[in-house]
């Protein structure tokens, strides 16, 4: 049994939205803490994991702005802790908080 994968207009729209949000995350991180991008252990792996996190946030119903903040916080926190970023949304990291806890 073969399975065909087709890109629908919605898929390309969603991918375009993800690309725009992801670009905004990297730009904001570079402005907020430029050294965080330098400290990434494996930039390619981090890039892939953060994109997966972004997609997961959107799949869980977060708005584009909330998903952007979630991924930005994870990027900054993971680089500060010298660890790989998470790639799934657990709802445990707060939005716009420095401590990463929901208030």
Secondary structure, 3 states (H helix, E strand, C coil): CCCCCCCCHHHHHHHHHHHHHHHHHHHHHHHHCHHHHHCCCCHHHHHHHHHHHHHHHHHCCCCHHHHHHHHHHHHHHHHHCCCCCCCCCCCCCCCCCCCCCCC
